[in-house]
Amino acid sequence: MYKKQKFEFIGLVEKVNKDTSQLKIYPTYHKELKSITDFSDIIRLYWLHERDAKEHRKTCFVTPKRQLNASKLGVFASRSPDRSNSISLSVVKLHEVEDCLLRVQKIDAYEGTSIIDIKPYIPQADCISGVKVLKWTRHGINT
């Protein structure tokens, strides 16, 4: 009953620098950028192309790296790049839009990483209070 789905990449990470990065949106999607500058931050969904291999897709359990005393977790309880689908997301500050180029704060992706989608960050929808999390995540995590 599983059906393969197809989606189109809308752009790619063109440059990654120390403080800022540049996202190139393909001209086909230029119109969709209308009013994006009315938001200070965006959510970026992207494809972890360097982790898209059979062995990574079969990962069930991970021990979070860079976290002292973290125990083994199911991959869906982690931010590991090794997962069933190599999709990741990040919230980034949007500095400038020039035609099809978005300049954003430094991002956690490599040059050439494909962008699946961009959404505006809306605090009333995207910031949830009173959530339950693992103790070691309460002080911020290095993802």
C-alpha positions, 0 to 999 in steps of 0.5 A, a space after each residue: 500500500 506504500 506509494 512512492 511520492 515525488 517532489 521537486 527541489 526548489 533551489 540549492 545552498 549556493 554558498 556557505 560562509 562563516 556568518 552568512 549563507 546564500 540560497 539560490 531559488 530556481 527561477 521557476 519558483 521566483 514568484 513564490 518568494 513574494 512577501 517573504 521579506 515581510 518575515 525575519 526568519 524562515 524555515 528551510 526544509 532540505 535534502 541531506 544528499 550526503 546521507 542518502 544511502 541505504 545504510 543510513 536509511 536503515 538506521 534505527 537507533 543512534 546515540 546523540 553525538 556531542 551530548 555527554 551521558 546521552 543514551 541510545 534513542 530511536 532515530 525519530 527521537 533524534 536529530 541524526 542525519 541518518 534516517 529513513 528519509 534524508 529530510 532536515 529542517 532549520 530555522 534561519 534569519 533572513 537577511 536579504 532577498 535579491 531576485 532569486 538569491 536569499 542571504 541568510 544567517 549561517 546554516 547547517 548544510 553544505 554547498 550544493 544541498 538541495 532545498 525542498 521548501 521554504 516556509 515563514 517562521 510564525 511564532 504563534 504556530 512554530 513556538 510551542 510552550 510547555 513541551 516535554 523533552 529529554 533533560 540534556 536538550 533543555 540547555 540547547 543542543 548542538 545539531 
